[in-house]
Amino acid sequence: MHVTWVVVAEVVYVVSLATWIVLEKRQPLATIAWVLSLALLPIVGFPLYWLLGPRRLRRKRSRRALALSRIRASLPDVRALADPSLGVVHEKLDARRRQLIALALNNSQAPLSAGNDARVLRNGAACYAAIERAVRAARHHVHFQYYIFEPDEAGRRFRDLLVERAESGAEVRLLVDGFGSHKLSRRFLAPLGRAGVELAFFNPVAFARLRPANFRNHRKIVVVDGEVAFTGGLNVGDEYLGLAPTAGAWRDTHLEIRGPGALALQRLFAEDWSYATGRSIATSSYFEEHPGTGDALVQIVGSGPDRDWQAIAQVFFAAIASARDRVLLTTAYFCPDEPALAALTTAALRGVDVQLLLPRKTDSLLTRAAGRSFFDELLRAGVRIYEYLPGLLHAKTLVVDEAFAAIGSANFDQRSFRLNFEATALLYSETVAEDLATIFEQDLTVSREITVEDRQGRGALDKLSEAGARLLSPLL
């Protein structure tokens, strides 16, 4: 009799929670994955869903909406800043690029800016040197935002630089993610406070090692005087210089923007700062126009679980779907949803040269297995897949045809598209696209191509692990 009541209670539990989850109207695969997880993990399933599910997200969205309202009440409408014509410049663009510009404007309020000097930075040494030069020249303010800020030699180097600028009279703000930067101690941070640096943690957590990395701020943003800004894949830490023994050689890509495009990254920082602190910096002193000297057209797309649209995912889908000649995608984590997978395979089947560059070495074996489960379908469609061999590949870049490029923090996976706050720079520039294509070709020289024969030679355990990981892909 006791066993019978246990079975009845389990059935009622699963049916009740399944009904609740179905009514949330999530993506079908995510709904099925959650229902299975709750059924198979009856003791911990409900607490996990309560912590990570949509109801928790809605509470965060309400706080986020308040932060956004503060910013939007203080700054001009981005549509007013993004003149749809941009004069002669916009008229010279082909229809495909005009449509991509319109998409980013409509789904994420990303204004288009002209006259930017955009420079691709390859790997940590070049990136850190460029950021240091810009910060040392700061006159009014420095805004630093990172997912990971490590208390190691590289972290101390930037901490001391921020202290020096604050002591020299510049306003300095440091925003780090509460999960990604959980190693920062009070002792490490103390010099910042003494120098007057304002510090905030985005979604701080009490027990970081026990919490999955959902709803995190994965953005990497530096803005100096509203005139020069940086974004891309690099965080702050020794490993990004290739100095961490466990990570080995580190391959990454970052972007430096000088000109009006810097203010778009400033706006994202202001939104996140307001959310984390309740204080607004949306004043004219941080948003003065600085005319650029370059020729790059730039849009900064911010996305996150607080938005109505999966902005970066939509832009990537549209760009790949519109490709005529080539698609060069580099990503540290590859776990596409069905639309993203369809965009890649359809482009290849149309005759577009689609190439993927992924890491051989990774810190997430589950995500790697899930990503590799898509290889067979991609290869059948004609997509060429390469794995980078020398070390850990962490770059997130996309090149489509001759004049569209993207550099940012978002990986080509469902976590970046749906669960984390990300920032990606869209560049309508032949120069930047060609720079990234050249780097892509150089990376291929130290990479190994995955072939159909490789896939056919897999063992039963590999096949089973990939298939099992794919079932969990909506949660990764």
N, C-alpha and C positions, 0 to 999 in steps of 0.2 A: 504493500500500500504506500509506504514511504517513497519507494522508487517511482510509483505512478505519479504522485504529486510533484516530484522533482521534474519529471518529463512534462507534465501539464504546465508547470510554472515556466519551464524553458520555452515551450511552444508559445505561451502567452507573451513572454518577454520578447522573443524574436519577432512575432507578428506585430506587436505593438510598436516596437522600434522601427521595423521595416516600413510600416504605414507612415510613421512620423518622417522617416527619411525620404520616402517617395513623395510626400507632400511638400518637401523642400524644393522639389523641381531642379535638382542638380543634374549634371550630365549623366546619361544613362550608365556609362561604364563606371563612373565614380559612385553612383548610387549602388550598383551591384557590388562593387568592391567593399563599400562600407557595410552593406547588409551581411555579406559573407564574413567580414571581420568581426562584426558584432555577434553573429551566430557562433563563430568558432572560438571567440574569446569572451564568454559571457560575463566574466568577473570584471575584466578591465575594459571591455568594449565600450560600455556606456560612458565611463569617465573620460576615455579618450575622445569619444565623439563630442562630449560636452565641452572639452577643452579646445578641440581643433575644428569642430564642425561649423556650419553656417550661423548658428545662433551666437556663438562667440564672435564670429566675423561681423555680424550685424551690430554688436555692441561697439566693436572697433570702428566700424563704418560711421556710426553716429558721432563718435569723437572726431574722426577724420573730417567729416562734413563740417563740423564747427570750425576746425582749423582752416579748411579751404574757404569758408565764408569770410573769415577774417582777411585772408589774402585778397580775395576777389573784391571785397568791399573797398580795399585800399588802392588797388592797382587798376589801370584801364582794362577794359574788356580785351582779351587777347585777339578777338576777331577784329577789333579796331587796330591793333598793332600789326595784324597780318593782312595788309592790303591784298585782296585776292589777285590783283593785277601785277603788283610790284613793277609796274611800268613795263619798259621794254624787256627787262630780264625775264619776266614771267611769260611774255608772249613768245619768246624764242624757244621755250621748252616744248617738247613734244607732248602729245596728249597723255601718254602713259605717265610721265613724271608729274604733269599737272594733276592727274587723278590721284597719284600717291600723296602729293602735297595736300589735296583736298581731304583725303582720308585721314591723315594725321591731324589735320586741323579740326575735323569734325569729331573724331573719336577720342581725342586727348587734349584738345585746345592747344595744339602745338603751332605757334606762329612760325612762319617762314621768315628767315632773315638773310639778307644779302650782304656782300662785302666782307665776308669773314676770311681770315687767314687760318686755315685748318692744316695742322701738321700731325702726321701719324708718328707715334712714338713706339718703338719696338723694344720690349723687354724692360726690366726694372731699372737698370742703371740709367738709361736715357730718360725714362719717365721721371724718376726721382730727381735727377739733375735739373730737368726743366721745371718741375714744381718748385724746387728749392730756389731757383733763380727768380721765378715769379713772386714767391712769398717774400723773399728778401727785398724786393722792390716795392712791396705794398706800402701805400701811403695812407689809406683810410681803413680798409678792413680785409680780413682773411676769413673765409668760411671753408671749413674742412669737414667732410662727411664720408664715413667709411663703414662698410659692413664689418670688416676685421681690422682692428688696430692692435697689433701685438706689442707687449711690453719687452721687446728685445732690442737689439742694437739699432735696427732701422726705426723702431718705434721711438726709442730715446732720441734719436737724431731729429725726427720731426717734432717730437714733444719740445725739445730744447729750442728748435727753430720757432715754434709758435710762442714759446715763452719770451724769446728775444724780441719778436715783433710786438707782442703785447706790451712789453716793458718800454719799447720805443714809441708807444703812443697809438698804435693801430688797434682797432677793435678786432678781436679774435674770438671765433666761435668754433667749437669742436662738437660734432654730433656723431655718435657711434651707435651701432646696433647692440641691444642688450644681450643678445645671444651670441652673435659673431665675435663680439669684443668682451666676452665675459671674463677673460683672464686679467683685465686691467684692475690693478689694486689701488687702494687709496694712497698708498705710499708712492706708487708710480705717478699718480695724477696730482699729487700735492703741489708740485712746482707750478702747474697750470693755474690752480686756484690762487696761489700767492701772487702770480703775475697778473691776475685779473682776466684770465681766459674764461669765457663762459663755456660750460660743459653740460651736455645732456645725453641721456641714453634713450634710444628709440625702443619702445616696448621692453622695458627691463624685465628680467626674469630672476626668480629667487634661486632656482636650482637648474642652471643652464645645462648641465650634463644629462639631466633627466628629461629635457624638453626637446621634442622634434623641432626642426628649423622651419616652421610654418609662419606665415604672416610676418616675415622679417624684412628689414630694409636692406636690400642687397646693393643699393646704389653706391657708386664711388664718385664723389663730386668735390672739386676744389674750385673756389671762385675768389679771385683777388681783385678788389676795387671795382667789381662789376665789369671789368674790361678783358680779363683773361681767365679762362676756365679750363678744367680738365675733367675727362670722364673716360670710362673704359672698363677693363677687366682687373686692373691691379688694385690690391689692398695695400696696407702698410705692414711690413714684416720682413724678416730676413729671408724667408722662403721665396719671396717674390724677386729676390736678387740671386736666387740659386744657392743660398748659403745654408739652408736647412738640410741636414743629412738625410732626413726621411723623405723629403720632397725631391731632392736632386735638382738637375737643371730645370729651370722654369722658363716657359715660353708664353709670352703675353703681349697684348696690344692695347695701347692707350691713345688718347687723342687730346691735342691742345687746340683750343679755339681762342683766337683773338678777334674781337669785334662784337657786334650786337648779339650774336648767338650765345655769348656768355651770360646774358641776362635771362635766357630761358633756363639755364642750369641754376641761376640764382633764384628763379621763381620756384623750382622744385625744392631747393634747399629751404626757402622761406616757408613753404608748405609743411615740410617735415619738421622744421624747427618749431613752428607754431603748434603742431600736433604734439610734439614731445615736451614742450615747455609751457604752452599756453600763452606765450609771448609772441607778438608779431614784429617782424622787421620789414614789413611792406611799406616802406617810406621812400620818398624820392631820392634820399641820399644813397640808397643801395641800388637804385634802378635808373641811374643817369645813362643816357644814350652815349655810346662810344663808337664813332664811325670806324669801320674796319678798312684795311688796305688790301685785302685779298679779293678773290673772285668766287669763293665757295658759298653756295646756298646751303643753309643748315636749318634743320628742324630738330628740336629735342623732344622726344616722346617719352613721357612718364607713364608707367602703368602700375597697377597694383590691385589687390583684392577689394579696394574701396571704389573702384571705377565701374561704370556701367558696361564698358567694353574692354575686351582683352586687346588693348591698343597695339602693343608691339607684335603680338601674334597676328593680328589682322594686317598690319603693314607688311610683315614678312610674307604672309600668304599672298597678298596682292602683288608684291614685288616679284616673287617667284613665279606666280601664275602669269605675269605679264612678260616674263623673260623671253627673249628671242634668240640670244646667242650663248650666254653662259650664266651659270650660277655657281659661285664659289663660297661655300659655307664652312666656317671654322667654329667649333664650339667645344667647350670642355665637357658638357653633359648633353647627351643626345637621347631624348625620350619623347618623340613627337606624338601629338594627338592625331586623330584621323584626318582633319583638314590639312594639317601641316604635312603629313605623310603623303596625302593625295596631291598636294602642290608639287612636291619633289618628284614623285613618280610620273605625274602627268607632264611636267616640263620635260623630263627625260624622254618620255614616249613621243613627245612632239619633236624631238631632235635637238633639244637644247643640251649643251654640254654641262651636266650637273655633276659637281665634285664635292665630296664631303671630306673634311679633315678632322679627325677625332683623336683623342689621346689613347695611347696603348696602356699607359699607366694611369690609374685613377684612385681616388680615395673613397669611392662608392662602388663596391662590387655589384650591389643590387641594381643600381641605375645602369651600370655598364652592361649587365646581363640583359636588362630590359631593352636597352638601346640596340644591342646586337640582335635581338629577336626580330627587328625590322629589316635586317640586312638582306635576307633572301628576296623579299619583295622589291627592295630598292635595286638590287643587282639585276633582277629579271627585267626591270624597267629600263636598265641601261645607266643607272647612277654609278659613278665610280667612287669608291670608298677607300680612304687611306687612314692609317694609324701612325701617329707621330711617335718616333722611337727614342730620341735622346733623353727625354724627361717628361715632366708633367706639362701638358698643353692646357692653358687656361684662357686663351683668347676667345673672344666672341665677336666675330666679324662676318659680314655678308657683302658680296659683290654681285650685282646683277647687271649684265651687259656692260656698256662702256662708261656710264655716268651715274650710277647709283651705288652707294655704299652705306653700310651701317657699322658702327662701332659702339659698344656699350657694355652694360653689366649683365644683360639677359642671355642666358643659355637657350639652346633650342630644345627646351623641355617644358613639361607641364607645370613644374614648380615656378619657373620664371614667368611663364605666360599667365598663370592663374593665382599663385599663392604668395608671391613675394613682390615687394616694391622694387621696380627696376627703372633704369634710365638708359635710353639708347639714342645716339646721335645719328640722324639721317643726313647724308651728304649728297647733294646733286652736283657732283664735281668729277670731271674726267681725271683730274690730277690725283685726287684721293683714291678713286676707284683703281687707277693704274698702280698706285703705290701699294695698295692692299693686294692686288693681283700679283705683283712682283714678289711680295713677301710670301704669298701663298705658294708660288712656284718654288721659292727657295726652301720652304718648309717641306715640300714634297720630295726634295732631294734626300732628306733624312727620314723619310716615312716609308712604310710598306703598304702596298696596295692589297686589299682584301679581294679575293677572287671567288668565283663560284666553286672552284675545286677546294679552296680552303673550307668553305662552308660544308661541302659534302663530306669532308674528312673529319668532321666533329665527332666526338664520342657521345654516348648516350647520356652521360651525366651533364655535359654542356647543353645538349638539346633540352633536357628536362629543366635545368636551371633557368635557361632563357625563357622557356614557355611559362614557368611559374612566375618569374619576375615580370613578364609582360602582363599577367593578370593584375599585378599591383601597380602598373604604370600610371593609372589615374591618381594614385596617392603619392607618387614619388615627386 
